[in-house]
Amino acid sequence: MLYKRNNPQINKNGELIHLLSTEGLSKDILTHILDTAANFASVNDREVKKVPLLRGKSVFNLFFENSTRTRTTFDIAATRLSADVYTLDIARSSASKGESLLDTIANLSAMAADIFVVRHSESGAPYLIAQHVAPHVHVVNAGDGRHAHPTQGLLDMFTIRHYKKDFSNLTVAIVGDVLHSRVARSDIHALTTLGCAEVRVVGPKTLVPADMAQMGVRVFNNLAEGIKGCDVVIMLRLQNERMSGALLPSSQEYFESFGLTPEKLQLAKPDAIVMHPGPINRGVEIDSAVVDGAQSVILPQVTFGIAVRMAVMSIVAGNEA
């Protein structure tokens, strides 16, 4: 499935009306989302965790792929914005009977949908939807194929900014199965736009795309070299369900070469933070001692995801095409 190379995310006034990718978004727009999320982060600490910004709006969560963290945090975010939230059971929907994606969207639009949150196995599916909805309807990409996962990228940026304050002096390493990772692409686009000093991609040659260097990153095929002196280490899950053919000898051998252990983490800066988009495969890409250690910010990432998704939905719903 193809997506348009121009930017359907932005209206004629330069405002965000859909969130489809971090690619093509300006530093000002990314910073606006992060600043808005910072304002929402305090909602978690209130006795009443709701604001009325999406009161009367209908948010439809369409997850054509399995998800726990992303779907749940979108549910929570929309509910805290006071929206009416509808999460479809795709396995029992008409889509399972052969209804086309656009027919599904047309029927739900007829039920007065205002925001579609879409996760799909086909790269470009959210772009296709965005091109066929009415001007008042907004689309948020919750992950499409190998292409993009923009809200995960944004919550990663929020996490980094929370702990490190400024991007301009940071060295960030993204480690693991970059080939199949939509998160890695979203992170790279956001990090480079926000002015990160150096972005590194670390992994075996079979799991690092050949065009990575063209994205402005340094490529390493050795973990020790790749994370040496880093401020941030983002570990990626091995996506075995997306692999075709034998790209790795075994999970155990992968862990020995590219698994992050406390000993290997010592090569990064002493105050380096460790991130992971989840789900975590303990003992495959990362040791339990690191997951549960003092430098891990994996659980705060999940918490920050609610505020970031609140920010995205409130921003796109406030702008018209």
PyMOL commands that set and color helices and strands:
alter all, ss='L'
color gray80, all
select helices_A, chain A and resi 27-45+69-80+90-92+94-97+101-109+125-130+150-164+182-193+205-207+212-215+223-227+240-242+251-258+262-265+288-291+298-317
alter helices_A, ss='H'
color red, helices_A
select strands_A, chain A and resi 58-63+84-87+115-120+138-144+171-175+198-202+218-220+232-235+273-275
alter strands_A, ss='S'
color yellow, strands_A
deselect
rebuild
show_as cartoon
